[in-house]
Amino acid sequence: MQTTNEDFSARASKALGDASLQQSVSNLKRGFVAARARAVAALPEYEAMRDAGAAIKDHTLDNLDFYLERYEREVVRLGGHVHWAADADEACRIVREICARAGAKTIVKGKSMVSEEIALNEALEADGLEVVESDAGEYIVQLAKEAPSHIVMPTVHKTTEDIADLFHEHHRAYGFTDRVTDAAELIGQVRTILRDKYFAADVGITGANFLVAETGSNIIVTNEGNGDLTSTLARVHIVTAGIEKVVPTLNDAAVLLRLLARSALGMEITSYTTLSTGPRRSGDLDGPEEYHVVLVDNGRSKMLAGAFRPMLRCIRCGACMNHCPVYLSVGGHAYGWVYPGPMGAVLTPMIARHEKASELPHACTLNGRCQQVCPVKIPLPDLLRRLRHEQWEAGFIKSKVRWGVGLWAWFATHPAVYRTATRLAAAVLGRLGKSNGRMRRLPLAGGWTAGRDMPAPQGTTFHAAWAKRNQQR
Amino acid sequence: MNGTRRDDMLARIREALGDRQRTPEAVEELEQRLTRPPTGPRPRLDADRLGQFVAKAEANLIKVERIASLQMLVPAVRVLLPSTSDAPDISVAPELEHLGWPSTWHVNFGAGRKIEPLSVTMAVAGIVETGSIILRSSPASPTTLNFLPDVHVVVLRTSDIVDYPEDVWARARSESEDWPRTVNIISSPSRTADVGGIIVRPAHGPKSVHLMLCDG
């Protein structure tokens, strides 16, 4: 997928004025945040699990070469194939070659963020193949020719009416001529259409939530059952997965699965957790005849080397974005690539290069909620701060911003001037916003106040308040 | 071609990790961790394990029934059939073929079909922690029967109910060197919330799951 995050600010401004988007993200805030909080509160062992989850990921990353080789050995022992892809192009080429050898025409896909990352659909469609997403949410954004706006809930930006229009336009071809607006009927159409596709598919492609070195299995979790029909009915099953998905054993996977469902959906477990290991065995009546895994690096080994290694612990639950005030204000599309929110603000510059995503690490208030809810304790604010620093050093920061920061630095290192200036500003702004404690408009900051109010200062500075407090003691 | 790609990628990973040589002791430690995997922190369970299992399954909208023996399965399935004049057309996992299915029914003892009103399969375990059912693929237990039917009937012996998924892994490890092709942990009927955040059942899999708990 093309990175379009050069102009994050422009898209963020547009999103702030989009009433329908604001409505959908506020639903997300209420639903997911509350559900996660309930699930966590119900589990006294939760904090211990987070520590264990982070430790498992760190141990695995520390020995990643060992576990990947062991994983490969087990897959091959049971008749599967493992392919190694250094970057997106190589990964797409490998999948295209497997499809070509299989004589494939129709491909059904389960949800896979790494396949979005490597722009697999576009590559396969360029070869003239029909590619159908089977997760209802991914299916909807595919029809709309959009990117997912959330890694767990791809359609969080779409209303039922949007989807009704979309299906009315596209499902005529399948005999559904009436426009329906009932969620169950809309999903019923997807079920009917996809049922035929599963049986027609030559190749089924899924992602992996975990790869297990001990057994050579890939694990996927879904609520719909789409991933299972995708991997079981096609003649060829291809798994696309980042190299960081491997865990040592099934016991380790169990720890991470407990964290994943709670963090993503506020549930103890999803409807389906499925372990797939190799192609069909002798005597089996179903299952794929070929089983392939494509292990994708695409910038991950670079992250492994340095300060960004903790980002590779990520299990793609989406809790960081559900709790991020910036994501909840601008939605996923403003981030311009497949990974939105705090995790995306780190991953996008690392995978899709700094120069293409220079604004993302700055779209953060450093409030730290993402780190507090991260099931594997990724220090997201620290990583974002470090990215800002690296961008500054590399000269990716716009001259206007550099000039502004330089000015602030001068003030901050000249306390007398700083105090006089802030005293003056606090007094003036305090008087301006006296009536209701907020300011709807601010000179020179019209863009900022268009989407939110500025809280008015109390009329005095922090320094003055602090000094007064100490005097009173 | 694949060989060099693989070696290059592994070399890059080793370089990122500092290119240190693992001592034989370190390798032995990693091997030990694989063969005797540690267990992480787990939710505490109620003293009444069976009660907790049933409560969790029902909370996830699995319908739980008790049957005295496998011989009671056919009558229990009969109750679930739609009341049409046509002869029932269902699928049954080959491992349950011997249970005396009525000759007037059309019963497919094979893989799942595109239109599949009801299927009957046998679970290898139940998990108290989450009220989940575990199914394992084999020639006598096709995986598609777990996902294609509108109504999924699963049989589980109460003696196969264990505390945690880790207990299922331990049992499977001891039973065979080769891990099964497919292991399904099923915890509720199929659902989605991708249209307007409204929960709809089913999405692609079964609309309802009936668990027949069999004594023994």
Interface residues (C-beta under 8 A of the other chain):
Chain A: S24 N27 L28 G31 L43 P44 E45 A48 M49 A52 G53 I56 D62 N63 L64 D65 F66 L68 E69 R70 E74 L78 V82 H83 W84 A85 A86 E90 S134 D135 A136 G137 I140 M153 P154 T155 V156 K158 T159 T160 I163 A183 A184 L186 I187 V190 R191 L194 R195 D196 F199 A213 E214 T215 G216 S217 N223 E224 G225 N226 D228 L229 T232 L233 I243 P248 T249 L250 N251 D252 A254 V255 L257 R258 E268 I269 T270 S271 Y272 T273 T274 L275 S276 T277 G278 P279 R280 R281 S282 G283 D284 L285 D286 G287 L295 D297 S301 K302 L304 A305
Chain B: N2 R5 R6 D8 M9 L10 R12 I13 R14 E15 A16 L17 R22 V27 L30 R33 L34 P37 P38 T39 G40 P41 R42 P43 R44 K56 N60 P94 G110 A111 G112 K114 E129 T130 S132 S137 S138 P139 P142 T143 T144 N146 F147 L148 Y164 P165 E166 W169 D178 W179 P180 R181 T182 V183 N184 I185 I186 S187 S188 P189 S190 R191 T192 A193 D194 V195 G196 G197 I198 V200 P202 A203 H204 G205 P206
